[in-house]
């Protein structure tokens, strides 16, 4: 692979010329090596058929170097060799980016990815092996439910591990998982789960109650402030009553407890993963899921169907996941999406495509830190600040005024069938979420909370358009849409209270562009806005409480009510004492309300209050791009809303 990089470096230096006149000194400088090594490199390239080298005798004499192979071909060879070795794929692609012209090479790499990705079948020992290949933008660091932060990690983890229970197809029903039955007592604080018999782990051991106790013990020891820690703080005891029965006791009743058990954060990770019946030491992740980890290398990961899965063997035999850190336009590519996208299919092609993710939206929002002694503790100032903002356009896209429906978001996603995509994948057309925010276990979420994402529809007030920012349900308040887009007040309409005002906006690097738009809009009204962008782990600390405005994102998925609870607990930390008391009282009612619809109505009351009092402002909303796999069958979604690869299948050739 080093030779490939050296060739691309030479081609990048000499441009598109097919033949150049050079000295050995010049070549040695380009390659960053000695004369002798430069000659060795040229010899290897000549034997590979990439160059011809006609030396001239005498020091300083110019020699003839002919390039025989297109740079793009060598670049692709580099990636393919890395694929063949099952390692260093990421390094190979990064090397291409360093030495090759991104714009010129992009189409070639995309074409190769199109051919590589998707469904591939091969014969092995008289049987067909069906492989699904998926390129991803985000590298996989871990799939341990306790530590994973990325959407791509959650996607893989959901196929390696199972939970005690899971969400049914409708999103509200709780159905059996590793536990085939469960019950609670009259106080709803003591829960008993009955495990299925002889559920095999990937290392051939048998799951038992001690594995469940081990998993929850790890969760309970998590640092305070992590996602869904409000549930974990309520767990008093997890005990194995026998090999197939687990008891979980809570401090107080919490009707969101079962919903939490459906999240990927609560998946069961067996104790001592190195144990096996054969006594072999196992270093790969071990779970009970429909796929087991077969390979875990730098940028290349392989899952294989687990034939003894307790809910039935997957129809796919193998899933290959390739990390491809490549974007057509790195400066404007949407880093929020972990899966590579290609341009939307033409309408006549769409019948052959299937969705890879359920409907999800991402909404960017601002909250005010009214607990801080400062200008935003004045409701009139908050109203003026929010009125200045109106409804922002998503960074890198045109004005939302061009959207006749007033739908905030990416105009190429919400309604236009033509999406400007990046590196292509015939199996994937869209994305699976926002940066660092995984279905349940994300470590980036709502303001100041580790992974506190929420419901983008959380701020919908009855009678309003949930897709539009501003104060819903009152056409006289700035920020509501007009037929041509959102309303922006003139400078004369904004109170003089903003003149000379200085505000601090806290966010994370992924949302710095949005914060820049907010700062620019405020600057137009004479407000100086300082942006403080810190990593998510620091965002949980004092920086949030020292800011005036906090910018973050909400995600609506199947964990909606859990996310909302987590979100409003966090928001309550930086509002007035009276507002905090009212929010916490409503959350207390939610935790004890068994009805899903009744809980949703109480969440709406919290949301409506925050919006009306200008404690919260929606900047824009965008639907998560839908991803497609061509010509697949059996598309279903699991508890986290991901496509369930266990059910995917491809027709066999006749």
N, C-alpha and C positions, 0 to 999 in steps of 0.2 A: 504494500500500500504506500510505502514511502516513495517508491519509484514513481507511482502515479502522481503523487503530490509534486515531485520534482518536475515532472513533465508539464503539469498544469502551471507551475510557477514559471517555467520557461515560455510557455505559450502566452501567459498573461503579460510577461515582460516584452515579448517581441510582437504581440498583437496577432493580426490575421495573416501576416506574411508567411508564405509557404516556404520561402528560402531566404536565409539571411547570411551575411558575411560577418563573422565574429572572430575574436581572439580567444584563446584559452583563458586568459586573465579575465575577460568579460564574463565568460560562462561560469568560471569558478566563483566570481562575485555574485552572479545571479543565484547560483545554487547554494552559496554559503559554505563552500568547502575548498579543499586544496586542489591544485592542478591534477594531482594523481587521482583523487577521488572523482573529479569532474570527468576525467577520461574513463574511469570505471563506469560511471553513470551513463555516459554516452554509449559505451559498449553494450550495456544491458538494454538500453532503449533501442539500439540498432538490432540486437538479437530478437527483440520483441516486435520488430517491424514498425516501430514508431517513427524513427528518424534514419537518415543517412548522414554520415559524417565524413567529409573529405578534408583531411588536415593538410596544412601547408607547413613545410619545414622552416625552422628558424623562429627564434623568440620574437614575438610581436607581429608575426605574419598573420594575416587574416585567413580563416578557413571557411569552408562552405558547410552550412548546416541546413538540411532539408527536413521539414516536418511532413511525415507521411500519413499520420493518423489524426483525424479531427479531435480537438480537445474534449469535446462532449463524449466521444466514444470512450476515451481513457477515463473520464470522470465516472461514467456509468460502470465501467469495468471495476473501478475501485470499490464502488458500493456493492457490486455483485460478489466480488471476492470476499468482502467483509461479511456479506450474507452467508456465503459458503462456509466461512470459518465460524459463523454464529457469534461473532464478537466485533467490537470496534465499529459498528455501523454508524453510530453517532459521530465518532471521530472522523470517519471517512467523509461523511456529508459536511461536517464542519470544515474539513480540509478543502473540499470543493468550493465552499463559500469563500474561503480565504484567498484562493488563487484563481478562481474562475469568475468571469463576468456573470453576475446573478441574472440579469435580464436575458442574456443570450442563452444561458444554460437551463433556465427554468423550464422552458417548453420541453426540452429533451428529458429532463428528470421527471417532469410530470407524465410524459408519455410512458416512461419506464415504470413509474408507479402504477399507472393505469393497467399496464400489462401484468405487473407483479401482484397487485391487490385483488381482492374479491375471492371468488370460489375457484379452487384448483383441485383436480382429481388425479390420482395416480394409482397404478396397480402395485400392490405389494402382496406377495405370496397368495396370488389368485383372489385377492379381495380389493375392492375399491376403497381408497382412503380419501375422504372428503376433508379438505382443508380450507378454512376461511382466513384470509390474510387482511389485517387491518393496520394501516399506518396511523400513528398518533403524533400529535404535536408535543404533548407533555411527556417527559421521561417518567418512568415508574421508579420511585424510590423505595416504596414499601406497599404491601397490600394488607398489612396488619391493621385491623379495624381500629385499634387504639391510636395509631400514629399516622394514618394516611391523611393527606390534605387535598389531593387532586382528584378531579372527576375521572380521569383515566384510571387512577388507582382504585377508585370505588367501583368502576365498571368491572375490572378484573376481579376484585375482591368478592363481588356479589356472585361470582361463579365458582369461587373456591371455598367459601364459607356459607353456612346456613345459620338462621336464627331459630329461637324456640318457636316463634310464630311468624306469620307473614301477612301482608295485606292482600286481600282478594282482588279480583279484577276490577271491581267498582271503586276501589280506593278507600272505602270505609269499613268493609267487612274484614274481620280478623280471622284467619284460617290456620289450620295446623301447619307446623314446620317440623323441627326436631321433636317437639312435643306433640303427641297425637291428641291430648286432652289437657284441660286445666280447669281449676275452679278457685273461687275466693270465698272468704267467710263473710258474715253479715256486716262486718266493719269495713270490708273491702281494703284491708291492710295486710291480710295474710293470703298469699297466692301459692297454689300448689300446681306444679307442672309434671306431667307424666310422659317420660321419654319413650320414643319408639324403641323396640327391641332390636339389638344387633345391627345398629347403624355403623357401617364401617368407615374408618378414617382412611385417608389416602395411603397411609403407611401400613394398612391391614390391621391396625388395632381397632378395638370396638369402643365407641363413644359411651361414656357413662356419666352419672350425675356429678362426679368429681370434676369432669371437664367443664361442666356448666358453672360450678362453683369457682373454678379457677378463672374462667373468663370474667365473671362479674366481680371477683375480687380485684382483678387488674383494673377494671373500670372504676370501681369505688376509690381506688388509690390515686386516680387521676388528679392532677392539680385542679383546684377550684377555678371556675371560669371557662372550662372547656365546654364544648357543645353539649347541651342537654344535661349539664351538671345539676340543674334543678331537680331532675328525676333521681340522679344518682345520690344526691344529698338526702333523699327521703328513704333510701334503702338502709335498713337497720341490720339485716342479717340475710345471708344466703347459705342454705344448709342442704346437704345431701341426706335425705331421709333413708334412702337405700340406693342401690345402683341405678334405678330407673325413675326415681322421684326426687324432685328438687323443691324446696320451700323458700320463698322470698317474702320477707316481712318488711313492710313500710312503716315509717313513723306516722304518716297521715294518709288518708285515701287520696289517690290521684288517678283520675279517669283517663289521663294521657299515658299511663304506665304501659298498657298493652301496645299502644301505638309506638312507644319508644322501643319495645322489644322487636318491632318490625324493621327498625332502621339497621343499616349496615354497621353502625357503631356497636350495636348489641349482638352482632354475630358471635357465634361460639367458636373460640379458639382453644383447641385442646391443650391440656397441660403437657409438659415435657414432649414437645413435638418430635424429639429425636427417637422416641420409643417406637419399636415395631416388633411384631411377633417373631420376625426372623433375627432380631437382635442387631439389625443394621442401623448405623447412625444416619439420620436424615437431616439435612441442612435446609432443604427447600421448605417453603410454607406448607403446612399440612392442615387440611380441613376436611369437611364432609361433603363439599359441593359437587356439582355435576362434572366439573373439570378439575384436574390436578395440575400442579406446576411441573412441567417437564424440563424446561430450560429457563434460566434467568441470567442473562448476560448483559453487557453494555449495550443498551438500546435495542435488544432483541429478546423477546419473551415468548415462550411456547406453552400453551395449555393443551392437555390431552384429555379426551373423554374418560371419565372414571366409570368403568363398566359396572361397578357394584353400587351405583348411586341409589339411595333408598326410594327415590321417586321415579326411577327409570333412567336407563342410559340415554345420553344425548345422541341425536342423529348425526351431528358433526363428529368427526374423529379427532380433529386437530384445529387449534386456533393459533395463528402466528401473529404476533403484535410487534410492529416495527416502529421505533421512535425515529421520526423524520423531522429534525429541527430546521425546517425550510419554509420560507414564505416568499411569494412573488415580489412583494413590496414590504420589506421588513418594517419600514417606518409607519406604514398605515395599516398593516395587517392587524386584524382583531385578535389580540393575544388572549382574549377571554375564552377562546374555543379550543379545546384540546385535540379535537379530531379534525383532520384536514378536510377541506371542502372542495368541490369542483363546481363549475357553473351549473345552475339549475337545469334539469332536463327539459327538453322541449315538450310542450303539452302532449304531442302525439306519442312521446316516449314514456310519459308518467305512469301509464297503466302497468308497465312492467316493473315498477319500483315499489319498494316497501319502506315504511317509516322505521327508523332505528331508535326513536325516543318519543315519549309521550309529550303532549302539549305542555310547554313550560315557558314562562316569561321572566325577563330580568328587568327590574325597575331600579333606576338610580334615584337616590333621595338625599335630602339634607335634613338634619335635625338641629335644633337650637339647644345650646347648653345654657339653660336659664338658671341653673344652680350657681353658675359663676356670676360674681358681681361684675356687671358690665352692661353695655348698652342694650343687649338683647333681653335683659330682664324687663324691659319696657315693651308691653304689647304693641304700642303704636310704632316703635322702631322696628320690631319684628315684621309687622305688616308691611312697612315701607320696603324693608330689605327683600322680603319674599315677592312683593309686587315688582321690584326691579328685575327679578329673575324671570318671571313668567314661566314659559316652558322652553327649555333649552333643546337644541338639536344635538344628536349624538355626535361625538367627535369624529371627524373624518367623513361626514356625510352631509348632504345638502340640507337645506332648510326644511323643517317640518311643515312649513306653510304649503309646500307642494303636495302634501298628502291630503287629498280632498276629504278623506274620512276623519281627519284630525287624529290619526293614530300615531302616537309618538313612537319613534324607534327607527330602525334601519329601513329606509324606503325600498331597499332592494330585497328585503326579507318579508316584510309584513304583507305586501300585496303584489309586488312585481315578481314574476316568475324567473327573472334573470338576475342571478346573484353573481357578483364579481368574486370569484373564488380564488383560492391559493392552490398550493400543490394538490393535485387531484388524487382521488381514490375512487375507483369505480364502485367500491362498496360503501363509500361514505360521502354523503352530500352535505352534511351539516355539522353541528357541534353538539356537545353534551353538557353545556353549562357555563359557569363563570369561573374566573381564575381562583384556584385554590378552594373552591367551594364544591364539596362532594355531596352526594345525595343526603346522607346523614352526617358523615364524619368530618365535614370540612373544617379547617382551622382558620378560615377567613369567613366572616359572616357579618352580622349586624354590628352596629357601632360598639366597639370595645369588647365585644364578646367573641370568643374563639369559635368561629364558625357560625355565628348567629346570623343566618340568613333567614328570610321570611317569605311572606306571601306578597307578591307584587300586586295582588288584588286586595291586599289588606286594608288599603285606604279607600276602598270603594264605599261611598255613602249612598244609601238608597236614593234613586233619582238622578244619579250622576253617571257620567261616562267614566268607567274605571281606567280607561287608557289615557286620560288627560290629566295633566298636572294642575296645580292651583287648588283653590277651594271648591270642591265639587258642589253642584246643586245650586249655585248662585251665579247667574249670568252677569251680575253687576260687579263681580269681584275680579280684578285683574288676574290673569293666568288661565281663564277659561277660554276655550277655542272659539274662533269665528269660523265661517265657512272656508276661509283661506288659511287657517292655522291658528296659532296661539296669539293671545293679546299681549302686547308689550306697551306699558304706559309711557307717555312722553315724560321728559324730565320735569316739566311743569306740574305733572300730576303727582309727583313724589314729594313727600314732606321734606322741608329743609333740615329735618333732624339728621339726615344722612351726611350732610356736608362735613367733610373732615373726619368722618368715622373710620376707625381702623378695626379690622376683624381678622381673626386667625381661623383658617380652615384646616381641619385635620382629616387625613385620608391615608390610603395605602398606595404604593406605586402603581398598581393596576388601574387605579381610578384618578391618577394625577391629571390626565387630559381633561376629564370632566371638571375637576377642581379648577383647572386653568380657564375653562369656559365660564365658570361661576365668577372667578376673580375678574375676568375681562368684563363681564356684564356689570358687576358692581363698580368697577373702575369708571364705567361710562356715567355713573351717578355720583362720582366723587368719593367713593368708598375705597380705601386702601385695604386690600386683602392679601394677607400672608398665607402661603400654602405650606403646611407641614406634612410631608409625606414620609411615613415610617413603615418598616416591615410589620406584618400582621402581629408578630409576637410582641412588638413594642406598642402596637396600637391598643393593646389591652391595658396599658399602664397609664401613667399620669398625662400623657400627651392628649388624650381624649378629654380629660377633665379641665385641661388648660386652654382648650380651643373654644371659640365662640360658635362655630358651625362644624358639624361632623358629616362627612360625605361617605355614603356607602351604598350597597346594593341589596336588593331583596330578590329571592328566587321562590317561585311558587312550584311546588312539586307535591308528591304524595305525603311528605312530612310537614305539610303546611301548618297544621295547628301546633305541632311541637315547635316549629321555627318561630311562629308568632309569640308563643309563650316566652321562649327564650329572648326574643327581640324586645318585648315590652318590659321584661324584667331589667334588661340592660338600659333601655331608654329611661326607665324610672330613676336611674342613678344620676341623671343630669337634668332633672326638671325640678320645679319648686316642690317643697314639702307637701303642699296641699295636693298638687297633681300626682305626686308619687303615691300618696295615701290612697287616692281614688283608683289609680291604676292597679295597685297591689290588692285592693279590695275586689276589683273585677277579676283579677287573676285567681284570687282565692275561690271565687264562685266557679270559674272555669274548671279548676282542678277537681271540683266536686260535682260537676255536671256530667251525667252519663250520656246525654244526648249530643250527637255531633252537631246538629243544626242549632241547638240552643247555645253551644259553645261558640259557634261561628257568629251568632248574633251578638254575644257579649264582646267578642273581638272587635266587631264593627263599632260598638259603642266607644271602645278605647280609641280606635282609629279616627272616628269622626271628631272626637274631642281634640285630639292632637292637631288635626288639620284645621279645625275652626279657630283654635287658639294660636295658629301659626307656629306651633312647636315642630311641625313637620311639613316639608314641601317636596313634591315629586318633580324631578327634573325631566325625565323621559322614561319611556318603557319600550322595550323591544322584545319581540318573541324570540325564543331560542330557535335557531335555525334547525329545521328538520333534516335529518340525515337519512340517506337511502342506501339500501343494498339491492343490487339488481337481481331480479328473477329468483328471489329466495321464497321459500314457503315456510309456513308455520310461525309467522311473526307474532310473538306474545311479549308481554312486559312483566317483569318481576316486581317485587315489593318496592324497590327503589325507583321504579319507573324506567329501568333500563330494558333494552331488548334482552329477552331470555334466550341465550344461545343454545340452551338445551333443546329447544323446540325447533330451531332452524334446520331446514333440510333442503337438499337440492335433488331434483329428479335425476335418476340414473339414465345414462344413454342406453337406448335399445339396440 
